[in-house]
Amino acid sequence: MGTRIVFHIDFDYFYAQCEEIRNPDLKDKPVCVCVFSDRGGDSGAIATANYNARKFGVKSGLPISFAKSRLDDQKDAVFLPVDFDYYMDISDKAMEIMKSKSDIFEYVGKDEAYLDVSKRVNFDWNKAKELAQEIKIEIKEKLNLTCSIGISPNKLISKIASDFQKPDGLTIVYPEKVNEFLDPLKIREIPGIGNKTEEKLSEMNFSTIKDLKELDVFALNKEFGRKSGTYIYNAVRGIDNSPVKTREPNTQFSKIMTMKMDSTDFDFILSNLSELCKEVHQVVLNKNQMFKSIGIHLIQSDLSNKTKSKTIKNPTSSLEELEKNVEQLLREALEDQKLPIRRVGVKVSDLSDLREQSSLTNYF
C-alpha cells in the first residue's frame, strides 16, 4: 500500500464569487460582501472581498466604513449584503461533485472540504493530479465556480497547499518534497497559529517554518503548553496522522444573531446566548432529536471567530442542560477577552433520535 493521498479543496473568495456568478457584470469591479449589523447605516464588517477589492487593502473583518473609504476613488465598487441561502445552494451542488469523486468526503464548511482519494487513484500521484483537474473542470463547467486544491499525504499540508497558488490553484506536495515545500514558508501559514503565537515566535527570532525546527518539543511545550507545543513541533515537520472522516453538512442545529451592541460583558452576552438556546432547543424538540455535543460561536468586532465546545456524558434534549453548558463555555471563552463580541451563536451536534427512556435531565 502506498502513501495516502488527501485533497483540500477551497472555493476562491466564495461569497463574492457567488455574487459574480449571479451577476457577471461584477467580475471586473471591486466587490465586497458585507455582514450589515442591525444598527443601520454602514455598521458591520466585510465578510468576503474579491481580488479587485483586495488590491486596495479591503479584506475580511474590515469595518464596512473603512472599506468604503479605501475604495472611495473606485466609483464602480459594489457593497452587497450576504445571501447565505444562495451561497449554500451553490455550495451544496459543488460538494456533491466532490463527494462523487472521493473515497472519503469530509465537509468542513460552505467553502471547503477534505477528500481522501487514495484508493480511487490506486495511490498514484499522477492519477491524483488528473482527478483534481477533473474536479476543477466539472465545478467550473457546471457552476462557473473556481476552486483551489492542495494535494499531499495529509490534511495539514493539503490545507496549506490549497492556499499556495490562489485563486484557481492546484498545488501538489509529494511525500519526498514535504520539507522543501514547508521550510521557506512563514510560520503563520501553519493552520491554528494565530497572531499572538506568531508575535511570540518573532520575538524569539523565528520567522520561517525552517527556523522553528531548531526548537525541540520540550522547548515548545514549555513555551506554549504541551498540547500546542506538540502540535507546532509536528506541524513544522509536516506530520499529521488525523484521518479524513466522513462528515456531511447539516449534522448539527445552530442559531446565530447580531447583538444590539458589541460587548465583552458576560451577563449581556449570556442573555443573548440564552435566547438562542431556547430557539435551538425548540428545533431539537421539533426534530425529535437529542444532542451530545454543545458549542458556542463568538464573532468578534473584527469578524474573527472564537469557538468553544464540549461533549457531555449522555445524549439529552434538556434546555437546562444546554443552558448550563453554554454558560460554562462562555466563561471559558471570555477569559482574557480583549476584542468586543459582535455576533453570538449556539449549536448542538452529535445528534441521535429521541429514545423513549433517556437520561433524567430530559424530563426537567
Secondary structure as UniProt FT lines:
FT   STRAND          6..11
FT   TURN            12..13
FT   HELIX           14..22
FT   HELIX           24..26
FT   TURN            27..28
FT   STRAND          31..36
FT   TURN            38..39
FT   TURN            41..42
FT   STRAND          44..49
FT   HELIX           51..54
FT   TURN            55..57
FT   TURN            60..61
FT   HELIX           64..70
FT   TURN            71..73
FT   TURN            75..76
FT   STRAND          78..81
FT   HELIX           84..99
FT   TURN            100..101
FT   STRAND          104..109
FT   TURN            110..111
FT   STRAND          112..116
FT   TURN            118..123
FT   HELIX           125..143
FT   STRAND          147..152
FT   HELIX           155..162
FT   TURN            163..165
FT   STRAND          170..172
FT   HELIX           175..177
FT   HELIX           178..182
FT   TURN            183..184
FT   HELIX           187..189
FT   TURN            191..192
FT   HELIX           195..203
FT   TURN            204..205
FT   HELIX           209..212
FT   TURN            213..214
FT   HELIX           217..224
FT   HELIX           226..235
FT   TURN            236..238
FT   STRAND          252..263
FT   HELIX           266..286
FT   TURN            287..288
FT   STRAND          289..300
FT   TURN            301..302
FT   STRAND          305..316
FT   HELIX           319..333
FT   TURN            334..336
FT   STRAND          341..349
FT   STRAND          352..353
FT   HELIX           360..363
//
